[in-house]
Amino acid sequence: EVESLYELFSKKFHLNKEMFVITAGSDMAIRNCFELIVRSGDKIITLFPTYGMVDVYAKLFEANQVKIHFNKKLELDINKLIKEINYETRLIVIANPNSPTGTIIENKQIVKILKKAKKFNCYVLIDEAYYGFYNITVMSYLKKFPNLIISRTFSKAYGLAGCRVGLIIANKTIAKRLYKFRPMYEINSISVLIIKEIMKNQSIIKKYIQETIKGKKYLIK
């Protein structure tokens, strides 16, 4: 029974519970977006390199994938990305922070992307899997941009990859449509129990993030 989790997310994020869709990890959240939005031959814009499953789904759904490459300094040409948005573009997928580059795109740049995408009825999926290590979100733009979809996961900052729990956050209309793609059971009962417990104990999450950052500094040294 996942209803209690929907209530919990609604209280935590101060959003209507109908704006959430629980998924089996954020990779399933990304797949759901492809299932709803992308048809064979549709143009999509992605980063390169980025989370591996994005390329897998692009091939699986036979999308016309335009990859915006990072340069040798791990910089991204945002203007090039924006120029690529046109009537053929159906979906833009941006992981922020991005993996494996560890880079971020500032919100003011994301707003530029959202504005142009909105003109062409194009959806923008911001994958905030690494939220927690970079505490800036685009959640406040959900009301202004109906074409914005956000995905989150409990795999990274929560350290619970094995639980396979992800989340889609979008306006109610899109969330309702995405909800139709859920399997009979979004996640299992053990995962529901664990997520509820971990969200009650934010100190565990803070400690885990601190330990991970400490380990990162050690590795760099």
Disulfide bonds with the S-S distance in Angstrom:
none
